[in-house]
Amino acid sequence: MDDLFLQSLGRRLGLPDSLEEHLGRLAASDVNAFLLEVFHRQAGKVTPHALLAAYRKNQMMQPSAVDAVAFREFELRWLKAGREVGFQPLELSPVAPLGSCSAVGTVHQHKVLSALRGAEVVADCTNIMALEAGLRRHAAGFPTAPVQLCAAHRHLRTQQINTPGFTPHFGVFCLTTAGRDTGSFLFEKENIARHIGFYLHALREMAEKPNLTIVLKSLDPDSGPNRVFDAVSEYIRQQFPETPTAVQHLPQAQQQYYRALQFGIVWERNGKAFPIIDGGLTDWTQKLTSNRKERFLGSGIGLEFVWKIQNRQIG
């Protein structure tokens, strides 16, 4: 919502001051009560015919094209695989606290479906897993042993999507590891290798001889070497010598979501390259717990996208 719209709306409402000033003075409880009444009145105007028309034209509300039973079985295989290597599966809520993506990450709130009662529809479950991990680690006194979580979840994002195979809501599988800085970049090396190793093994178990490439992106500071990337990239090459590794360099200023290092896995199939996995280091648990020694690693695979590739709905 831009300033011009707020000014125009304020004039239409006959407010002597700018609407932005009035909004800034409202308590969260007042905003919630006001919006509850607004949506109650709006819903009261909806007819059954209009309801069907709204359902028909809004992509965010359409069912997924996947086979519901087959895809649930596919999700379950990934959850079981995560549990077998020490990641605790979570069944997450469909909603999260308002600002879960924008407060610690860089996602604009306009790309998230904001809701009432201080909530928003989950658009990135690694943010929610960071909240859960932060709570657990704070309660345990920030031990050296990491908190490892995994989840299969349906995300919803509101931005316009015109890419074949991509839809406003989609199934993903995510891994997160929250732990302690133990020196010599051990947390970063061991856990990034653990995430990458998990995905490589799972994909090779679930697809016949997939052509996979590890992509390591160095998010370089304005000056000086990227010591995290240098340590991790060498370690990854040593751990997975049989898998090709591609290296890219980007200024940290161009990628504010991850810190220092981002990784991915690309699946080449039928002459097309599909970037199906994305992950990296963030400072979210440092911010959430006000503890600079905390480290957080999150990664995810577009599970629905992979399912569509395997079932020849894409590519």
Helices and strands as residue ranges (DSSP letters): H 3-12, H 19-25, H 28-44, H 48-57, G 59-61, H 68-84, E 88-90, E 95-97, G 109-111, E 119-121, H 125-139, E 147-156, E 169-180, H 186-206, E 211-220, H 227-239, E 245-251, G 252-254, E 261-269, E 272-282, H 284-289, E 294-301, H 303-310
